[in-house]
Amino acid sequence: MSRHCILILALLLGRSPLLGATLEGKRILEKRIDEFVLDGAPNAVWEVQLSWLCKKARVPCGIESLNEEYVAVGGKTIRFQNESLANILDRVVSQQPGYRWFEENGVINIAPRARSVLTKRKIKTLDIVDIPLDKAAAEVICQKFGRRCYAAARAISMMGVGNPSQYAFRKVTLHLSNVSFREALNAVVRKDVDAIWILHPNKTQNGDFRIAIDQQQRESVK
């Protein structure tokens, strides 16, 4: 095999999310983050760290967890300065074996490497009309896909940032066709660059999933 072929193969294996991205995706993944700290403290939560990274980059994100409870980061604290979002995602996601990240239509997704339950089924039509962003995900989408979803506390309140009662969710209107559960959730958060969805399996509180969806705190939402 020629050196040229070996180089191409190495690039494909090492950074496929960036190589396969659209122009919009490359713009997002090449975005420079001035500073980000991955906290390795025993009580640091991996999903929350990812949430902070998305909010720092001002990119909508979705996190599908394999665990019912939030996961500790583990390892040591890592400080990033003026690095691309793609490089930081590589390091942060690698902290948890079994996960991968990818960009899809402007949304960063962190998902299990094994096939996701969120992509097994497609819905022909999905209409969401002037519904707050959190309810669109936790109620309308779950009902349409025949899932029982327990709406968790807002993600931002779990991060200890501000008082959730001080702001409202942006209302969204969407008309989708032939979409998976994940694609529907992504379409909702794509309506707001500060939005994120986090989904956990839920076996103990009368539901298939526990879902938290949130947006960056702001004084008002138009």
N, C-alpha and C positions, 0 to 999 in steps of 0.2 A: 504494500500500500504506500502511495506517495506521501510525502510530508504534507502536501496541500490537503489531501483527503483526511489525514489524521487530524490536522488542525480544525477542519470543518466539523469532524465528528466530535472532537473535544468541546468545541463551542456549543454544538447542539445539546450535548449532555450536560454542560455546565450552566447554561443560561438560556434555556429554551423559552421561558416566559418573555424575555426581552426580544429574542430573535423572531418570535412568532407574533409579536404585537403589531397592532395597527399604528398609523402615524399618531393618533390620539394616545394610544397606549404607550408608545415610546416617549412621547412628551411627558406623560405622567411618571413613568418609571425612571426617566433620566433627571427628574426634578431633584435639585440639590437641597438637602436638609441641613441647615446651618449647625444644629446641635440636637442630639437625641441620646438619652441615657437609658440603656436596658438595665433595669434594676435587678440584681441577682440576690437580693435579700430573701430569706426564707418565707416571708409573708407576701412577697411580690407576686402578683397574679399575671399569668402569661397573656390571657385575653385582654386584660386591662392595659397591659403594656402595648399590645398591638393596637388597641383603640386609641391610645395616646399618640402613637406613631401616625395613624390615619388622620387624626385631627391636626397634628403638627404639619402634615403634608397637605391638608385640606383636600383629601381625596375620599369619596364614599367607599365604604368597605363592608364586607360580609364575612363573618366567622362562623363556621360550622364545627362544633366541638364533638368529640367522641365521648366525652365524659359528662355525667350528670352535674358535677360540681366544677367550679372554676379550678384551673390548674396552676400550681406554683411554677415560677420561672425556672428556678434551680440554676446552678452554675455561678459564675462570677459576674460582677457588674461590668458592662462594656459601654464605653463612651464613644459616640460617633460624632465627627465634626466635618461638615461640608462634604458629605457623601451622598451618592444617589439613593433614591428611595429603593431601587432594585437591590443594591448592595446591602442596605440595612435589612430589607425583608429577608434576604438570603440568610443572614446571621440570626435574626430573631426567630424565624420559622424553624431553622435547623436545631433550635433548642429543644424541640419536641418531635422525636421520631414518629413517623406515621402521618405527618402532615406535609402539604405542599401549598405553594401560593401561585396565583396566576391573575392576570388582568383580563377582564372580560367587559367589553363595551364601556370602558371608563370606570369600572368598579374593581377594586382589589379584593380578591377572594382568597381566604385561607380555609382549606378543606382537607378531609382525610385523603390519603393516597389511594386507599381502597375506594371502590365505586360508591358514590354518595347515594343515600336514599332520596335526596332532594332532586335527583335527575332521572329517576326511573320512570316517571309518568309525566305525560304532557296534557295540558288543558287546552281545548280548542279555542275558547274565548274567555276572557277575564275583563270585566268592566269595574273600574273604581272611579267614583264620581264625587269630587269635593269632600274627601274624607281625610281627617288628620293622619299624618304619616305613620304614626305608631299603630293606630287602629286598622289602617289599610293592610299592614303586615300581620298583626296578631289576630285579626278577626276575619276580614274579607278573604284574604289569600288562604288562610288555614281552612276555612269553611269550604271554599271552592275545591280544594284538593282533598277534602274529606278527612282532614287531620284534626285531632283535638290538641289545641295549643293553649298552654297556660301562659298568660302574659306576665312576664317578670317585671320587677321594678325597673324603671328607666336606667339604662346603662350609665348615664352621667351621674346619677345619684349614688350608684355603687362605687363610682370613682371618687366620691367625696368632693365633687366640684359644684358648689352653689346649691341653690334650693330649687328643685324641679318645678315647684308650684309657681315660680316667678316668670315662667315663659311658656309659650304655647307651641304646639307642633304645626309646621307648615301643612296646609291641606294640599292633597294631590288628586289629580284626575288622570287616569290611565285607561287605555283601551288596548288590550294585548290579545294576541292569538298564537296558538301552538307553542305555549311556553311551559317550562318546567317550574317546579317550586322555587328553585334557586334563581332562575331567570326572572320570576315575578318579584322576588324579594329585591334583587338587584335593580330592577326597574323602579321600585319605590324609592330606594335610597339615592338613586341617580338623580332624583328630583332636587336633592340638596347636597352640596359638596361636603357638608359637615355631618352627614348622616351615616349611621352604621347599624347593621343588624348582627345580633349574636344569638345563635341557636344551640341549645343543649338538648340531648335526649331527656325525656321526663317520664319516669315510671312511678313516681310516688305521689304526684299531685293531680291525678285524674286527667292525664293528657299524654299525647305522643311526644310533644316537644315543649320546652320552656323557651320563650323567645323574648328578647329585650331589644328594643329598637330606639335609637335616640339621635339627637342632633346637638351640635355645639350650642352652648348657652348663649342666648342673645336677648336683648331687651324686648324685642317684638318680632313677630313673623308676619310678613306681608303675604 
